[in-house]
Amino acid sequence: MKAIIIDAPRRIRVGDWADPRVGPSEALVSTRSTGVCAGDLYIYQGKNPYAVYPGVAGHEIAGVVTEAGAEVQGPHYRRTPAWRIRRAGGRAG
Ligand SMILES: [Zn+2]
């Protein structure tokens, strides 16, 4: 997949990133749009001590659920959710 990749502080590019694998309590969202927030900026600037490089920027997204694990509940396929990426305990909305 294409992604905005932060390789190291102040080194950012558009590149290819391995497609994620969906775990039993996870959903795969095909991103249609993403925002860039202060958290991304801090990672880019090297000000987040918990940042792991390289990493993909943009965790506030809108997209379509294209795959979900067996434990995920809810009528989510082909809808356009918008949310912050986080663990949701097996539920997607
Ligand atoms: Zn954010």
PDB file of the backbone (N, CA, C, O) and the ligand in Angstrom, with CONECT records:
HET     ZN  A 101       1
ATOM      1  N   MET A   1       0.848  -1.169   0.000  1.00  0.00           N
ATOM      2  CA  MET A   1       0.000   0.000   0.000  1.00  0.00           C
ATOM      3  C   MET A   1       0.893   1.232   0.000  1.00  0.00           C
ATOM      4  O   MET A   1       2.049   1.183   0.419  1.00  0.00           O
ATOM      5  N   LYS A   2       0.327   2.344  -0.483  1.00  0.00           N
ATOM      6  CA  LYS A   2       1.035   3.621  -0.427  1.00  0.00           C
ATOM      7  C   LYS A   2       0.824   4.247   0.948  1.00  0.00           C
ATOM      8  O   LYS A   2      -0.255   4.139   1.530  1.00  0.00           O
ATOM      9  N   ALA A   3       1.849   4.893   1.453  1.00  0.00           N
ATOM     10  CA  ALA A   3       1.755   5.500   2.776  1.00  0.00           C
ATOM     11  C   ALA A   3       2.696   6.696   2.852  1.00  0.00           C
ATOM     12  O   ALA A   3       3.663   6.807   2.098  1.00  0.00           O
ATOM     13  N   ILE A   4       2.379   7.586   3.790  1.00  0.00           N
ATOM     14  CA  ILE A   4       3.322   8.645   4.142  1.00  0.00           C
ATOM     15  C   ILE A   4       4.186   8.071   5.247  1.00  0.00           C
ATOM     16  O   ILE A   4       3.695   7.752   6.330  1.00  0.00           O
ATOM     17  N   ILE A   5       5.455   7.943   4.973  1.00  0.00           N
ATOM     18  CA  ILE A   5       6.369   7.249   5.881  1.00  0.00           C
ATOM     19  C   ILE A   5       7.346   8.254   6.485  1.00  0.00           C
ATOM     20  O   ILE A   5       7.990   9.029   5.778  1.00  0.00           O
ATOM     21  N   ILE A   6       7.438   8.216   7.818  1.00  0.00           N
ATOM     22  CA  ILE A   6       8.445   9.016   8.514  1.00  0.00           C
ATOM     23  C   ILE A   6       9.587   8.059   8.848  1.00  0.00           C
ATOM     24  O   ILE A   6       9.458   7.220   9.739  1.00  0.00           O
ATOM     25  N   ASP A   7      10.699   8.187   8.135  1.00  0.00           N
ATOM     26  CA  ASP A   7      11.835   7.283   8.304  1.00  0.00           C
ATOM     27  C   ASP A   7      12.662   7.600   9.546  1.00  0.00           C
ATOM     28  O   ASP A   7      13.222   6.706  10.179  1.00  0.00           O
ATOM     29  N   ALA A   8      12.729   8.871   9.880  1.00  0.00           N
ATOM     30  CA  ALA A   8      13.514   9.365  11.003  1.00  0.00           C
ATOM     31  C   ALA A   8      13.071  10.810  11.225  1.00  0.00           C
ATOM     32  O   ALA A   8      12.384  11.372  10.371  1.00  0.00           O
ATOM     33  N   PRO A   9      13.437  11.414  12.325  1.00  0.00           N
ATOM     34  CA  PRO A   9      13.073  12.815  12.516  1.00  0.00           C
ATOM     35  C   PRO A   9      13.477  13.667  11.305  1.00  0.00           C
ATOM     36  O   PRO A   9      14.623  13.657  10.857  1.00  0.00           O
ATOM     37  N   ARG A  10      12.481  14.400  10.800  1.00  0.00           N
ATOM     38  CA  ARG A  10      12.619  15.339   9.672  1.00  0.00           C
ATOM     39  C   ARG A  10      12.934  14.647   8.344  1.00  0.00           C
ATOM     40  O   ARG A  10      13.432  15.281   7.413  1.00  0.00           O
ATOM     41  N   ARG A  11      12.643  13.345   8.258  1.00  0.00           N
ATOM     42  CA  ARG A  11      12.778  12.605   6.983  1.00  0.00           C
ATOM     43  C   ARG A  11      11.434  11.936   6.695  1.00  0.00           C
ATOM     44  O   ARG A  11      11.080  10.945   7.333  1.00  0.00           O
ATOM     45  N   ILE A  12      10.683  12.486   5.724  1.00  0.00           N
ATOM     46  CA  ILE A  12       9.342  12.015   5.409  1.00  0.00           C
ATOM     47  C   ILE A  12       9.224  11.823   3.903  1.00  0.00           C
ATOM     48  O   ILE A  12       9.837  12.551   3.123  1.00  0.00           O
ATOM     49  N   ARG A  13       8.430  10.834   3.505  1.00  0.00           N
ATOM     50  CA  ARG A  13       8.274  10.548   2.078  1.00  0.00           C
ATOM     51  C   ARG A  13       6.984   9.769   1.849  1.00  0.00           C
ATOM     52  O   ARG A  13       6.399   9.224   2.784  1.00  0.00           O
ATOM     53  N   VAL A  14       6.551   9.725   0.591  1.00  0.00           N
ATOM     54  CA  VAL A  14       5.476   8.829   0.177  1.00  0.00           C
ATOM     55  C   VAL A  14       6.151   7.587  -0.383  1.00  0.00           C
ATOM     56  O   VAL A  14       7.037   7.686  -1.233  1.00  0.00           O
ATOM     57  N   GLY A  15       5.732   6.410   0.096  1.00  0.00           N
ATOM     58  CA  GLY A  15       6.376   5.181  -0.356  1.00  0.00           C
ATOM     59  C   GLY A  15       5.477   3.980  -0.176  1.00  0.00           C
ATOM     60  O   GLY A  15       4.313   4.112   0.203  1.00  0.00           O
ATOM     61  N   ASP A  16       6.015   2.823  -0.445  1.00  0.00           N
ATOM     62  CA  ASP A  16       5.277   1.571  -0.287  1.00  0.00           C
ATOM     63  C   ASP A  16       5.495   1.031   1.122  1.00  0.00           C
ATOM     64  O   ASP A  16       6.597   1.096   1.667  1.00  0.00           O
ATOM     65  N   TRP A  17       4.422   0.498   1.699  1.00  0.00           N
ATOM     66  CA  TRP A  17       4.431  -0.073   3.044  1.00  0.00           C
ATOM     67  C   TRP A  17       3.741  -1.425   2.967  1.00  0.00           C
ATOM     68  O   TRP A  17       2.768  -1.562   2.225  1.00  0.00           O
ATOM     69  N   ALA A  18       4.193  -2.404   3.683  1.00  0.00           N
ATOM     70  CA  ALA A  18       3.584  -3.740   3.637  1.00  0.00           C
ATOM     71  C   ALA A  18       2.099  -3.692   4.006  1.00  0.00           C
ATOM     72  O   ALA A  18       1.715  -3.004   4.952  1.00  0.00           O
ATOM     73  N   ASP A  19       1.273  -4.417   3.263  1.00  0.00           N
ATOM     74  CA  ASP A  19      -0.149  -4.494   3.591  1.00  0.00           C
ATOM     75  C   ASP A  19      -0.317  -5.124   4.967  1.00  0.00           C
ATOM     76  O   ASP A  19       0.337  -6.122   5.271  1.00  0.00           O
ATOM     77  N   PRO A  20      -1.190  -4.552   5.811  1.00  0.00           N
ATOM     78  CA  PRO A  20      -1.386  -5.122   7.149  1.00  0.00           C
ATOM     79  C   PRO A  20      -2.173  -6.422   7.089  1.00  0.00           C
ATOM     80  O   PRO A  20      -2.974  -6.637   6.179  1.00  0.00           O
ATOM     81  N   ARG A  21      -1.935  -7.280   8.063  1.00  0.00           N
ATOM     82  CA  ARG A  21      -2.719  -8.510   8.225  1.00  0.00           C
ATOM     83  C   ARG A  21      -3.745  -8.261   9.317  1.00  0.00           C
ATOM     84  O   ARG A  21      -3.449  -7.632  10.333  1.00  0.00           O
ATOM     85  N   VAL A  22      -4.937  -8.754   9.098  1.00  0.00           N
ATOM     86  CA  VAL A  22      -6.042  -8.500  10.021  1.00  0.00           C
ATOM     87  C   VAL A  22      -6.103  -9.610  11.055  1.00  0.00           C
ATOM     88  O   VAL A  22      -6.255 -10.784  10.717  1.00  0.00           O
ATOM     89  N   GLY A  23      -5.982  -9.224  12.325  1.00  0.00           N
ATOM     90  CA  GLY A  23      -6.114 -10.176  13.423  1.00  0.00           C
ATOM     91  C   GLY A  23      -7.575 -10.433  13.735  1.00  0.00           C
ATOM     92  O   GLY A  23      -8.447  -9.753  13.194  1.00  0.00           O
ATOM     93  N   PRO A  24      -7.865 -11.410  14.602  1.00  0.00           N
ATOM     94  CA  PRO A  24      -9.255 -11.782  14.882  1.00  0.00           C
ATOM     95  C   PRO A  24     -10.104 -10.661  15.467  1.00  0.00           C
ATOM     96  O   PRO A  24     -11.321 -10.667  15.283  1.00  0.00           O
ATOM     97  N   SER A  25      -9.506  -9.702  16.164  1.00  0.00           N
ATOM     98  CA  SER A  25     -10.285  -8.605  16.761  1.00  0.00           C
ATOM     99  C   SER A  25     -10.031  -7.277  16.054  1.00  0.00           C
ATOM    100  O   SER A  25     -10.286  -6.217  16.625  1.00  0.00           O
ATOM    101  N   GLU A  26      -9.533  -7.320  14.818  1.00  0.00           N
ATOM    102  CA  GLU A  26      -9.167  -6.111  14.094  1.00  0.00           C
ATOM    103  C   GLU A  26      -9.955  -5.990  12.793  1.00  0.00           C
ATOM    104  O   GLU A  26     -10.516  -6.964  12.290  1.00  0.00           O
ATOM    105  N   ALA A  27      -9.981  -4.772  12.265  1.00  0.00           N
ATOM    106  CA  ALA A  27     -10.615  -4.521  10.972  1.00  0.00           C
ATOM    107  C   ALA A  27      -9.618  -3.803  10.069  1.00  0.00           C
ATOM    108  O   ALA A  27      -8.785  -3.029  10.541  1.00  0.00           O
ATOM    109  N   LEU A  28      -9.711  -4.064   8.774  1.00  0.00           N
ATOM    110  CA  LEU A  28      -8.866  -3.387   7.796  1.00  0.00           C
ATOM    111  C   LEU A  28      -9.691  -2.289   7.140  1.00  0.00           C
ATOM    112  O   LEU A  28     -10.773  -2.550   6.614  1.00  0.00           O
ATOM    113  N   VAL A  29      -9.184  -1.071   7.171  1.00  0.00           N
ATOM    114  CA  VAL A  29      -9.875   0.080   6.587  1.00  0.00           C
ATOM    115  C   VAL A  29      -9.072   0.565   5.395  1.00  0.00           C
ATOM    116  O   VAL A  29      -7.884   0.866   5.513  1.00  0.00           O
ATOM    117  N   SER A  30      -9.726   0.639   4.252  1.00  0.00           N
ATOM    118  CA  SER A  30      -9.107   1.228   3.076  1.00  0.00           C
ATOM    119  C   SER A  30      -9.270   2.738   3.200  1.00  0.00           C
ATOM    120  O   SER A  30     -10.377   3.257   3.051  1.00  0.00           O
ATOM    121  N   THR A  31      -8.192   3.437   3.467  1.00  0.00           N
ATOM    122  CA  THR A  31      -8.230   4.862   3.773  1.00  0.00           C
ATOM    123  C   THR A  31      -8.581   5.679   2.533  1.00  0.00           C
ATOM    124  O   THR A  31      -8.000   5.486   1.465  1.00  0.00           O
ATOM    125  N   ARG A  32      -9.532   6.586   2.686  1.00  0.00           N
ATOM    126  CA  ARG A  32      -9.913   7.509   1.611  1.00  0.00           C
ATOM    127  C   ARG A  32      -9.372   8.908   1.860  1.00  0.00           C
ATOM    128  O   ARG A  32      -9.096   9.660   0.926  1.00  0.00           O
ATOM    129  N   SER A  33      -9.225   9.248   3.153  1.00  0.00           N
ATOM    130  CA  SER A  33      -8.717  10.569   3.507  1.00  0.00           C
ATOM    131  C   SER A  33      -8.105  10.493   4.895  1.00  0.00           C
ATOM    132  O   SER A  33      -8.550   9.702   5.725  1.00  0.00           O
ATOM    133  N   THR A  34      -7.097  11.301   5.154  1.00  0.00           N
ATOM    134  CA  THR A  34      -6.486  11.320   6.479  1.00  0.00           C
ATOM    135  C   THR A  34      -6.070  12.736   6.841  1.00  0.00           C
ATOM    136  O   THR A  34      -5.749  13.548   5.973  1.00  0.00           O
ATOM    137  N   GLY A  35      -6.080  13.012   8.118  1.00  0.00           N
ATOM    138  CA  GLY A  35      -5.602  14.291   8.606  1.00  0.00           C
ATOM    139  C   GLY A  35      -4.209  14.143   9.178  1.00  0.00           C
ATOM    140  O   GLY A  35      -3.738  13.034   9.431  1.00  0.00           O
ATOM    141  N   VAL A  36      -3.566  15.257   9.374  1.00  0.00           N
ATOM    142  CA  VAL A  36      -2.262  15.269  10.037  1.00  0.00           C
ATOM    143  C   VAL A  36      -2.449  16.101  11.295  1.00  0.00           C
ATOM    144  O   VAL A  36      -2.863  17.259  11.224  1.00  0.00           O
ATOM    145  N   CYS A  37      -2.147  15.519  12.438  1.00  0.00           N
ATOM    146  CA  CYS A  37      -2.387  16.213  13.709  1.00  0.00           C
ATOM    147  C   CYS A  37      -1.059  16.534  14.387  1.00  0.00           C
ATOM    148  O   CYS A  37       0.017  16.255  13.859  1.00  0.00           O
ATOM    149  N   ALA A  38      -1.169  17.125  15.564  1.00  0.00           N
ATOM    150  CA  ALA A  38       0.033  17.499  16.315  1.00  0.00           C
ATOM    151  C   ALA A  38       0.874  16.277  16.658  1.00  0.00           C
ATOM    152  O   ALA A  38       2.101  16.365  16.703  1.00  0.00           O
ATOM    153  N   GLY A  39       0.220  15.119  16.903  1.00  0.00           N
ATOM    154  CA  GLY A  39       0.970  13.898  17.198  1.00  0.00           C
ATOM    155  C   GLY A  39       1.899  13.516  16.044  1.00  0.00           C
ATOM    156  O   GLY A  39       3.052  13.145  16.262  1.00  0.00           O
ATOM    157  N   ASP A  40       1.390  13.611  14.828  1.00  0.00           N
ATOM    158  CA  ASP A  40       2.232  13.323  13.663  1.00  0.00           C
ATOM    159  C   ASP A  40       3.385  14.329  13.575  1.00  0.00           C
ATOM    160  O   ASP A  40       4.524  13.969  13.279  1.00  0.00           O
ATOM    161  N   LEU A  41       3.060  15.586  13.837  1.00  0.00           N
ATOM    162  CA  LEU A  41       4.086  16.627  13.772  1.00  0.00           C
ATOM    163  C   LEU A  41       5.190  16.384  14.798  1.00  0.00           C
ATOM    164  O   LEU A  41       6.370  16.568  14.502  1.00  0.00           O
ATOM    165  N   TYR A  42       4.801  15.971  16.007  1.00  0.00           N
ATOM    166  CA  TYR A  42       5.812  15.692  17.045  1.00  0.00           C
ATOM    167  C   TYR A  42       6.713  14.521  16.638  1.00  0.00           C
ATOM    168  O   TYR A  42       7.918  14.539  16.891  1.00  0.00           O
ATOM    169  N   ILE A  43       6.121  13.510  16.008  1.00  0.00           N
ATOM    170  CA  ILE A  43       6.931  12.379  15.539  1.00  0.00           C
ATOM    171  C   ILE A  43       7.881  12.856  14.450  1.00  0.00           C
ATOM    172  O   ILE A  43       9.065  12.522  14.463  1.00  0.00           O
ATOM    173  N   TYR A  44       7.363  13.636  13.508  1.00  0.00           N
ATOM    174  CA  TYR A  44       8.207  14.173  12.433  1.00  0.00           C
ATOM    175  C   TYR A  44       9.362  15.011  13.006  1.00  0.00           C
ATOM    176  O   TYR A  44      10.495  14.936  12.530  1.00  0.00           O
ATOM    177  N   GLN A  45       9.052  15.796  14.021  1.00  0.00           N
ATOM    178  CA  GLN A  45      10.065  16.682  14.603  1.00  0.00           C
ATOM    179  C   GLN A  45      11.018  15.950  15.551  1.00  0.00           C
ATOM    180  O   GLN A  45      12.003  16.527  16.012  1.00  0.00           O
ATOM    181  N   GLY A  46      10.726  14.687  15.838  1.00  0.00           N
ATOM    182  CA  GLY A  46      11.572  13.940  16.768  1.00  0.00           C
ATOM    183  C   GLY A  46      11.303  14.280  18.218  1.00  0.00           C
ATOM    184  O   GLY A  46      12.161  14.055  19.072  1.00  0.00           O
ATOM    185  N   LYS A  47      10.117  14.825  18.519  1.00  0.00           N
ATOM    186  CA  LYS A  47       9.785  15.255  19.884  1.00  0.00           C
ATOM    187  C   LYS A  47       8.951  14.245  20.653  1.00  0.00           C
ATOM    188  O   LYS A  47       8.602  14.490  21.807  1.00  0.00           O
ATOM    189  N   ASN A  48       8.624  13.115  20.037  1.00  0.00           N
ATOM    190  CA  ASN A  48       7.844  12.073  20.727  1.00  0.00           C
ATOM    191  C   ASN A  48       8.808  10.964  21.129  1.00  0.00           C
ATOM    192  O   ASN A  48       9.289  10.230  20.265  1.00  0.00           O
ATOM    193  N   PRO A  49       9.105  10.825  22.436  1.00  0.00           N
ATOM    194  CA  PRO A  49      10.091   9.829  22.867  1.00  0.00           C
ATOM    195  C   PRO A  49       9.625   8.383  22.654  1.00  0.00           C
ATOM    196  O   PRO A  49      10.427   7.453  22.746  1.00  0.00           O
ATOM    197  N   TYR A  50       8.338   8.194  22.371  1.00  0.00           N
ATOM    198  CA  TYR A  50       7.812   6.843  22.163  1.00  0.00           C
ATOM    199  C   TYR A  50       7.709   6.477  20.686  1.00  0.00           C
ATOM    200  O   TYR A  50       7.293   5.366  20.357  1.00  0.00           O
ATOM    201  N   ALA A  51       8.076   7.381  19.801  1.00  0.00           N
ATOM    202  CA  ALA A  51       7.975   7.135  18.358  1.00  0.00           C
ATOM    203  C   ALA A  51       8.904   6.005  17.945  1.00  0.00           C
ATOM    204  O   ALA A  51      10.010   5.858  18.464  1.00  0.00           O
ATOM    205  N   VAL A  52       8.422   5.209  16.995  1.00  0.00           N
ATOM    206  CA  VAL A  52       9.221   4.137  16.412  1.00  0.00           C
ATOM    207  C   VAL A  52       9.397   4.464  14.928  1.00  0.00           C
ATOM    208  O   VAL A  52       8.420   4.709  14.220  1.00  0.00           O
ATOM    209  N   TYR A  53      10.627   4.466  14.473  1.00  0.00           N
ATOM    210  CA  TYR A  53      10.940   4.781  13.075  1.00  0.00           C
ATOM    211  C   TYR A  53      11.438   3.534  12.365  1.00  0.00           C
ATOM    212  O   TYR A  53      12.160   2.747  12.977  1.00  0.00           O
ATOM    213  N   PRO A  54      11.085   3.315  11.098  1.00  0.00           N
ATOM    214  CA  PRO A  54      10.135   4.115  10.336  1.00  0.00           C
ATOM    215  C   PRO A  54       8.717   3.836  10.786  1.00  0.00           C
ATOM    216  O   PRO A  54       8.436   2.794  11.379  1.00  0.00           O
ATOM    217  N   GLY A  55       7.820   4.777  10.501  1.00  0.00           N
ATOM    218  CA  GLY A  55       6.411   4.619  10.848  1.00  0.00           C
ATOM    219  C   GLY A  55       5.534   5.334   9.835  1.00  0.00           C
ATOM    220  O   GLY A  55       6.001   6.177   9.070  1.00  0.00           O
ATOM    221  N   VAL A  56       4.262   4.984   9.844  1.00  0.00           N
ATOM    222  CA  VAL A  56       3.302   5.589   8.920  1.00  0.00           C
ATOM    223  C   VAL A  56       2.596   6.736   9.624  1.00  0.00           C
ATOM    224  O   VAL A  56       2.115   6.573  10.745  1.00  0.00           O
ATOM    225  N   ALA A  57       2.530   7.879   8.986  1.00  0.00           N
ATOM    226  CA  ALA A  57       1.837   9.045   9.528  1.00  0.00           C
ATOM    227  C   ALA A  57       0.348   8.968   9.209  1.00  0.00           C
ATOM    228  O   ALA A  57      -0.062   8.303   8.257  1.00  0.00           O
ATOM    229  N   GLY A  58      -0.447   9.651  10.012  1.00  0.00           N
ATOM    230  CA  GLY A  58      -1.871   9.778   9.733  1.00  0.00           C
ATOM    231  C   GLY A  58      -2.709   8.725  10.410  1.00  0.00           C
ATOM    232  O   GLY A  58      -2.954   7.671   9.823  1.00  0.00           O
ATOM    233  N   HIS A  59      -3.161   8.970  11.629  1.00  0.00           N
ATOM    234  CA  HIS A  59      -3.984   8.009  12.347  1.00  0.00           C
ATOM    235  C   HIS A  59      -5.409   8.511  12.515  1.00  0.00           C
ATOM    236  O   HIS A  59      -6.217   7.844  13.163  1.00  0.00           O
ATOM    237  N   GLU A  60      -5.737   9.659  11.954  1.00  0.00           N
ATOM    238  CA  GLU A  60      -7.104  10.183  12.006  1.00  0.00           C
ATOM    239  C   GLU A  60      -7.647  10.113  10.586  1.00  0.00           C
ATOM    240  O   GLU A  60      -7.302  10.934   9.735  1.00  0.00           O
ATOM    241  N   ILE A  61      -8.502   9.120  10.339  1.00  0.00           N
ATOM    242  CA  ILE A  61      -8.823   8.769   8.957  1.00  0.00           C
ATOM    243  C   ILE A  61     -10.318   8.678   8.693  1.00  0.00           C
ATOM    244  O   ILE A  61     -11.141   8.616   9.605  1.00  0.00           O
ATOM    245  N   ALA A  62     -10.628   8.672   7.405  1.00  0.00           N
ATOM    246  CA  ALA A  62     -11.953   8.269   6.921  1.00  0.00           C
ATOM    247  C   ALA A  62     -11.694   7.222   5.848  1.00  0.00           C
ATOM    248  O   ALA A  62     -10.811   7.387   5.006  1.00  0.00           O
ATOM    249  N   GLY A  63     -12.467   6.148   5.883  1.00  0.00           N
ATOM    250  CA  GLY A  63     -12.247   5.085   4.916  1.00  0.00           C
ATOM    251  C   GLY A  63     -13.357   4.069   4.961  1.00  0.00           C
ATOM    252  O   GLY A  63     -14.382   4.279   5.611  1.00  0.00           O
ATOM    253  N   VAL A  64     -13.156   2.972   4.275  1.00  0.00           N
ATOM    254  CA  VAL A  64     -14.153   1.915   4.165  1.00  0.00           C
ATOM    255  C   VAL A  64     -13.566   0.628   4.726  1.00  0.00           C
ATOM    256  O   VAL A  64     -12.446   0.247   4.386  1.00  0.00           O
ATOM    257  N   VAL A  65     -14.334  -0.042   5.591  1.00  0.00           N
ATOM    258  CA  VAL A  65     -13.908  -1.331   6.130  1.00  0.00           C
ATOM    259  C   VAL A  65     -13.993  -2.365   5.013  1.00  0.00           C
ATOM    260  O   VAL A  65     -15.060  -2.596   4.445  1.00  0.00           O
ATOM    261  N   THR A  66     -12.868  -2.976   4.710  1.00  0.00           N
ATOM    262  CA  THR A  66     -12.836  -3.956   3.623  1.00  0.00           C
ATOM    263  C   THR A  66     -12.614  -5.382   4.122  1.00  0.00           C
ATOM    264  O   THR A  66     -12.778  -6.341   3.367  1.00  0.00           O
ATOM    265  N   GLU A  67     -12.245  -5.520   5.382  1.00  0.00           N
ATOM    266  CA  GLU A  67     -12.021  -6.856   5.942  1.00  0.00           C
ATOM    267  C   GLU A  67     -12.117  -6.739   7.462  1.00  0.00           C
ATOM    268  O   GLU A  67     -11.735  -5.721   8.039  1.00  0.00           O
ATOM    269  N   ALA A  68     -12.628  -7.785   8.104  1.00  0.00           N
ATOM    270  CA  ALA A  68     -12.715  -7.779   9.566  1.00  0.00           C
ATOM    271  C   ALA A  68     -12.455  -9.171  10.090  1.00  0.00           C
ATOM    272  O   ALA A  68     -12.808 -10.167   9.459  1.00  0.00           O
ATOM    273  N   GLY A  69     -11.827  -9.228  11.263  1.00  0.00           N
ATOM    274  CA  GLY A  69     -11.549 -10.503  11.907  1.00  0.00           C
ATOM    275  C   GLY A  69     -12.815 -11.154  12.431  1.00  0.00           C
ATOM    276  O   GLY A  69     -13.863 -10.516  12.531  1.00  0.00           O
ATOM    277  N   ALA A  70     -12.706 -12.432  12.762  1.00  0.00           N
ATOM    278  CA  ALA A  70     -13.869 -13.230  13.169  1.00  0.00           C
ATOM    279  C   ALA A  70     -14.518 -12.722  14.450  1.00  0.00           C
ATOM    280  O   ALA A  70     -15.711 -12.944  14.657  1.00  0.00           O
ATOM    281  N   GLU A  71     -13.765 -12.044  15.314  1.00  0.00           N
ATOM    282  CA  GLU A  71     -14.323 -11.566  16.582  1.00  0.00           C
ATOM    283  C   GLU A  71     -14.957 -10.179  16.479  1.00  0.00           C
ATOM    284  O   GLU A  71     -15.579  -9.718  17.436  1.00  0.00           O
ATOM    285  N   VAL A  72     -14.812  -9.517  15.352  1.00  0.00           N
ATOM    286  CA  VAL A  72     -15.349  -8.163  15.184  1.00  0.00           C
ATOM    287  C   VAL A  72     -16.851  -8.252  14.952  1.00  0.00           C
ATOM    288  O   VAL A  72     -17.332  -9.053  14.150  1.00  0.00           O
ATOM    289  N   GLN A  73     -17.584  -7.399  15.683  1.00  0.00           N
ATOM    290  CA  GLN A  73     -19.044  -7.392  15.576  1.00  0.00           C
ATOM    291  C   GLN A  73     -19.510  -6.085  14.942  1.00  0.00           C
ATOM    292  O   GLN A  73     -18.833  -5.064  15.055  1.00  0.00           O
ATOM    293  N   GLY A  74     -20.645  -6.113  14.285  1.00  0.00           N
ATOM    294  CA  GLY A  74     -21.252  -4.901  13.761  1.00  0.00           C
ATOM    295  C   GLY A  74     -21.390  -4.923  12.257  1.00  0.00           C
ATOM    296  O   GLY A  74     -20.604  -5.572  11.567  1.00  0.00           O
ATOM    297  N   PRO A  75     -22.394  -4.210  11.736  1.00  0.00           N
ATOM    298  CA  PRO A  75     -22.605  -4.121  10.288  1.00  0.00           C
ATOM    299  C   PRO A  75     -21.736  -3.013   9.696  1.00  0.00           C
ATOM    300  O   PRO A  75     -22.215  -1.903   9.463  1.00  0.00           O
ATOM    301  N   HIS A  76     -20.481  -3.309   9.457  1.00  0.00           N
ATOM    302  CA  HIS A  76     -19.512  -2.275   9.115  1.00  0.00           C
ATOM    303  C   HIS A  76     -19.050  -2.296   7.668  1.00  0.00           C
ATOM    304  O   HIS A  76     -18.492  -1.305   7.196  1.00  0.00           O
ATOM    305  N   TYR A  77     -19.262  -3.391   6.948  1.00  0.00           N
ATOM    306  CA  TYR A  77     -18.687  -3.488   5.614  1.00  0.00           C
ATOM    307  C   TYR A  77     -19.239  -2.429   4.678  1.00  0.00           C
ATOM    308  O   TYR A  77     -20.441  -2.166   4.642  1.00  0.00           O
ATOM    309  N   ARG A  78     -18.337  -1.832   3.930  1.00  0.00           N
ATOM    310  CA  ARG A  78     -18.626  -0.842   2.900  1.00  0.00           C
ATOM    311  C   ARG A  78     -19.187   0.464   3.445  1.00  0.00           C
ATOM    312  O   ARG A  78     -19.600   1.324   2.667  1.00  0.00           O
ATOM    313  N   ARG A  79     -19.212   0.628   4.743  1.00  0.00           N
ATOM    314  CA  ARG A  79     -19.584   1.917   5.309  1.00  0.00           C
ATOM    315  C   ARG A  79     -18.358   2.811   5.304  1.00  0.00           C
ATOM    316  O   ARG A  79     -17.241   2.345   5.080  1.00  0.00           O
ATOM    317  N   THR A  80     -18.565   4.081   5.547  1.00  0.00           N
ATOM    318  CA  THR A  80     -17.462   5.023   5.582  1.00  0.00           C
ATOM    319  C   THR A  80     -17.303   5.554   6.994  1.00  0.00           C
ATOM    320  O   THR A  80     -17.881   6.584   7.343  1.00  0.00           O
ATOM    321  N   PRO A  81     -16.527   4.860   7.802  1.00  0.00           N
ATOM    322  CA  PRO A  81     -16.299   5.345   9.157  1.00  0.00           C
ATOM    323  C   PRO A  81     -15.219   6.422   9.184  1.00  0.00           C
ATOM    324  O   PRO A  81     -14.399   6.510   8.270  1.00  0.00           O
ATOM    325  N   ALA A  82     -15.222   7.218  10.208  1.00  0.00           N
ATOM    326  CA  ALA A  82     -14.146   8.180  10.466  1.00  0.00           C
ATOM    327  C   ALA A  82     -13.837   8.087  11.938  1.00  0.00           C
ATOM    328  O   ALA A  82     -14.734   8.205  12.773  1.00  0.00           O
ATOM    329  N   TRP A  83     -12.596   7.881  12.261  1.00  0.00           N
ATOM    330  CA  TRP A  83     -12.236   7.718  13.668  1.00  0.00           C
ATOM    331  C   TRP A  83     -10.746   7.881  13.830  1.00  0.00           C
ATOM    332  O   TRP A  83      -9.997   8.034  12.866  1.00  0.00           O
ATOM    333  N   ARG A  84     -10.344   7.843  15.086  1.00  0.00           N
ATOM    334  CA  ARG A  84      -8.927   7.775  15.421  1.00  0.00           C
ATOM    335  C   ARG A  84      -8.599   6.304  15.568  1.00  0.00           C
ATOM    336  O   ARG A  84      -9.391   5.537  16.116  1.00  0.00           O
ATOM    337  N   ILE A  85      -7.439   5.909  15.082  1.00  0.00           N
ATOM    338  CA  ILE A  85      -7.019   4.517  15.188  1.00  0.00           C
ATOM    339  C   ILE A  85      -6.732   4.190  16.657  1.00  0.00           C
ATOM    340  O   ILE A  85      -5.961   4.881  17.321  1.00  0.00           O
ATOM    341  N   ARG A  86      -7.350   3.153  17.133  1.00  0.00           N
ATOM    342  CA  ARG A  86      -7.097   2.671  18.488  1.00  0.00           C
ATOM    343  C   ARG A  86      -7.644   1.259  18.598  1.00  0.00           C
ATOM    344  O   ARG A  86      -8.415   0.825  17.742  1.00  0.00           O
ATOM    345  N   ARG A  87      -7.270   0.565  19.603  1.00  0.00           N
ATOM    346  CA  ARG A  87      -7.810  -0.748  19.857  1.00  0.00           C
ATOM    347  C   ARG A  87      -9.238  -0.563  20.353  1.00  0.00           C
ATOM    348  O   ARG A  87      -9.507   0.306  21.182  1.00  0.00           O
ATOM    349  N   ALA A  88     -10.147  -1.380  19.844  1.00  0.00           N
ATOM    350  CA  ALA A  88     -11.556  -1.183  20.158  1.00  0.00           C
ATOM    351  C   ALA A  88     -12.181  -2.412  20.790  1.00  0.00           C
ATOM    352  O   ALA A  88     -13.408  -2.508  20.814  1.00  0.00           O
ATOM    353  N   GLY A  89     -11.414  -3.344  21.296  1.00  0.00           N
ATOM    354  CA  GLY A  89     -11.959  -4.486  22.000  1.00  0.00           C
ATOM    355  C   GLY A  89     -12.849  -5.358  21.155  1.00  0.00           C
ATOM    356  O   GLY A  89     -13.834  -5.894  21.663  1.00  0.00           O
ATOM    357  N   GLY A  90     -12.539  -5.523  19.871  1.00  0.00           N
ATOM    358  CA  GLY A  90     -13.305  -6.405  19.015  1.00  0.00           C
ATOM    359  C   GLY A  90     -14.501  -5.763  18.363  1.00  0.00           C
ATOM    360  O   GLY A  90     -15.259  -6.449  17.677  1.00  0.00           O
ATOM    361  N   ARG A  91     -14.702  -4.474  18.549  1.00  0.00           N
ATOM    362  CA  ARG A  91     -15.833  -3.802  17.939  1.00  0.00           C
ATOM    363  C   ARG A  91     -15.318  -2.713  16.989  1.00  0.00           C
ATOM    364  O   ARG A  91     -14.342  -2.021  17.281  1.00  0.00           O
ATOM    365  N   ALA A  92     -15.979  -2.586  15.878  1.00  0.00           N
ATOM    366  CA  ALA A  92     -15.652  -1.506  14.936  1.00  0.00           C
ATOM    367  C   ALA A  92     -16.919  -0.701  14.699  1.00  0.00           C
ATOM    368  O   ALA A  92     -18.012  -1.263  14.648  1.00  0.00           O
ATOM    369  N   GLY A  93     -16.784   0.562  14.560  1.00  0.00           N
ATOM    370  CA  GLY A  93     -17.979   1.387  14.352  1.00  0.00           C
ATOM    371  C   GLY A  93     -17.828   2.375  13.252  1.00  0.00           C
ATOM    372  O   GLY A  93     -18.757   3.133  12.970  1.00  0.00           O
TER     373      GLY A  93
HETATM  374 ZN    ZN A 101      -3.866  12.685  16.338  1.00  0.00          ZN2+
END
